[in-house]
């Protein structure tokens, strides 16, 4: 698992409790389990327009694993893990 504090200065990091906006307007709570920010590829470099990679892997409280981008993730109403 990547420790996001080593690869990014993002608002979120591995271990944070977050809320994720899902397609259709659903908001689901979960925990950030990985940050793929350091390995993201620009859309133009993918050579395709389908299945773009997402930055965050989030284990939802209901057991699902989802992938999301920065604009899909919010910590405003969720707990934040203290960072050392």
Protein Blocks (a to p, Z undefined) as FASTA:
>chain_A
ZZfklmoccfbdehiacddddehhiacddddfbdcklmcccfklnopaehiacfbdcddf
kopacdddfklpcfklpccdddZZ
